Amino acid sequence: MRVLLVEDDPMIGQAIQEALKDAAYAADWVGNGQSALDALARQHYDFVLLDLGLPGKSGLAVLASVRARDNPVPVLIITAQDGLDDRIRGLDAGADDYVLKPFEMAELLARMRAVWRRKGGAAAPVLSNGIVSLDPATKQATAPGGDGVLLTNREFALLQALLVRPGAILSRTDLEERIYGWGEEVESNAVEFLIHALRRKLGSTVIKNVRGVGWMVAKED
């Protein structure tokens, strides 16, 4: 999953970005509202973490612009503005949830998972296509008749990208964009290597190759 972090405080931004990467997210970080809009215009994101107190264009202005463009990307506000009116304005402007600074990273990650489930119309915390299951909270995957196996961050990111859209074919570029953030070196044959590792752990039929197009997981009947 690719996340855009919009935070002007360097220490907070760096800490959140590192925590997101440790949690297997591809995380891009910008420090002002206009840079956020520019990033959203050129790159698909699965999630946005948005500070309200930004220099120049405010977080609320960014949110209004995003929703005016009919972009349904989930947005979680991170803010030190703890007044009720501020929270109401953010939610009414199209935010999906908020968390107040200071916060524990475990809470932020849990809120992100909860928002993602709601936006996807899923009540259960586990992603599944009826063949393989993936728990985002533990990074464990389970195939039929097998025990749960712990995945590496990038194995998790790749399998999550496929399970979010079962039946859809994702190209190499699609998958790389969900595994790597800005400035991260894309390793040669990384996608093939990760798929080979996942098949070894979960079974050779879990991920299907559509020759010349990409990869997919089957959609549940």
C-alpha positions, 0 to 999 in steps of 0.5 A: 500500500502506498501512503502519502504523508503530509507533515511539515515538522521534520522530526515528526515526519521522519518518525512517521515515515520510518514507522510506516516503512517498518510496517510495510507501507511504501511511504512518500513524505511532503512538507506542505499543501501544494506539494501534497496536491502535486504528488496526488496529481501525478501518483496513485496513493492508497492512503493519505496522512494529512496534517492540518497546520501546514505552511501556505495551503492548509490541510483543510484546503488540501482536503477540499481540493482532493474531494473537489477532484472526486478523489476517494483516497482515504484521508486520516487527519493527524493534528495538534488542533484538538478543538471540537470545531477543528475536528468537525470541519475536517470530517465534514470536509471529507476526512475519514478519521483523525488522530491527535498529536501526540499519538502512539504509532500503534494507534495510528497504524490501527486507525489506518487499518480500520479506515481501510476496512471501512472504505473497502466495505469489509468488516473483518480485519483479515483480507481473504479471497477464499484461498489465502488469508492475510492479517495486516496487523500481524503480517501473517498469511494462511493458505488452506490447510496450512499454518500461518506464516510470517511474511517479510515487509515486501512480501506482505506489501505485494500480497496485500496489493493483490488481495485488495483487488482479487481478480484484477491483474496488476503489472510489474509497475503497479506492484513496484509502486506499492512496494517502493517509495520515493528514493528507494532503489527498485531491485532487479527482478524484485517482483518475480523474487517476491512472488517466488518466495510467496509461492514457496511459503503459501503454495504454487497456485496462490498467485497466478501469472498472466503472461505478458501482463502481470499477476493476480490472485483469484476472486472468491466465487 
